[in-house]
């Protein structure tokens, strides 16, 4: 899912002739294009979608929206580590009823031998 997420502008610069900003989304920082909001300033909030600042937003509305997204787990979904998310999804989709496979909790042959004092 792709959300339009409010973020706070931390700094502004230019990259390859395009006005860009570092934007903070509740602890996650991303580079954002400011071409649609050329007068946006450091410290202001904007709604960002797919890397573009689309609309200026007041601080209170931005904070409320970020808190709601955090509560719903949507910030993690939007900005979380994709590898971590894929691993969690694969585990959730696993056909095995046990977290560690079909024989969860059972000792392997080497573990059993070690427990019994055998080499």
Secondary structure, DSSP 4 states (H G I P E B T S, - for coil): ----EEEEEEEEEEETTEEEEEEEETTEEEEEE-TTSTT--TT-EEEEETTEEEEEE-HHHHHHHHHHHHHHTHHHHHHS-HHHHHHHHHHHH-S-SSTT-TTTTPPPHHHHHHHTT--
